[in-house]
Amino acid sequence: MEHHIVAEMTEPGGSTLKEWHMVRTGQSMSMCGRDLDMNQSQLPSDAWGTEQARPFCHTCGALFLREVP
């Protein structure tokens, strides 16, 4: 299964990052269950665990680790 990382902002349409979430390709809901604006910044899944993808949603990270071989 393919994944990518999507930014959640502190307020809709805002410019301040709250945290990054992991999303399965083709979906608009994060793995932790948040509905995300897919027009926000995105990163490839291999950015997970890097400084570029911080702060990262703890729940999404845990679920991603269990799903990816």
C-alpha positions as CSV (number, residue, x, y, z in Angstrom):
1,M,0.0,0.0,0.0
2,E,1.3,3.5,-0.9
3,H,1.3,6.4,1.6
4,H,2.2,10.0,1.7
5,I,2.5,12.7,4.4
6,V,0.1,15.6,4.6
7,A,0.3,18.8,6.7
8,E,-2.4,19.7,9.3
9,M,-2.5,23.4,10.0
10,T,-3.4,25.0,13.3
11,E,-6.5,26.6,11.6
12,P,-8.2,25.9,8.2
13,G,-6.5,27.9,5.5
14,G,-3.8,29.0,8.0
15,S,0.0,29.0,7.4
16,T,1.1,27.6,10.8
17,L,1.9,23.8,10.8
18,K,0.3,21.9,13.7
19,E,1.7,18.4,12.7
20,W,2.2,16.0,9.8
21,H,-0.1,13.0,9.2
22,M,0.3,9.8,7.2
23,V,-2.3,9.2,4.6
24,R,-3.0,6.1,2.4
25,T,-2.8,7.1,-1.2
26,G,-6.3,7.8,-2.6
27,Q,-7.7,8.8,0.7
28,S,-8.2,12.2,2.4
29,M,-8.4,10.9,6.0
30,S,-5.2,10.4,7.9
31,M,-4.4,7.0,9.4
32,C,-5.4,8.5,12.9
33,G,-8.8,9.5,11.5
34,R,-8.4,13.2,10.9
35,D,-10.0,14.7,7.7
36,L,-7.3,16.7,6.0
37,D,-7.2,19.4,3.4
38,M,-5.4,17.6,0.6
39,N,-4.4,21.0,-0.8
40,Q,-1.9,21.5,2.0
41,S,1.8,20.7,1.8
42,Q,2.7,17.0,1.2
43,L,5.8,14.9,1.6
44,P,6.7,11.4,0.3
45,S,6.3,8.6,2.9
46,D,10.1,8.2,3.0
47,A,10.3,11.6,4.8
48,W,8.8,9.9,7.9
49,G,11.3,9.9,10.8
50,T,13.3,12.8,9.3
51,E,13.6,16.4,10.6
52,Q,11.6,17.5,7.5
53,A,8.4,15.7,8.8
54,R,8.4,17.0,12.4
55,P,6.3,17.3,14.4
56,F,4.6,14.1,13.3
57,C,1.3,12.6,14.6
58,H,2.3,9.8,17.1
59,T,-0.8,7.7,16.2
60,C,-0.2,7.9,12.4
61,G,3.4,7.0,13.0
62,A,2.6,3.9,15.1
63,L,-0.1,2.7,12.6
64,F,2.3,3.3,9.6
65,L,5.0,1.2,11.2
66,R,2.6,-1.7,11.7
67,E,1.3,-1.4,8.1
68,V,4.6,-1.1,6.1
69,P,6.9,-4.1,5.8
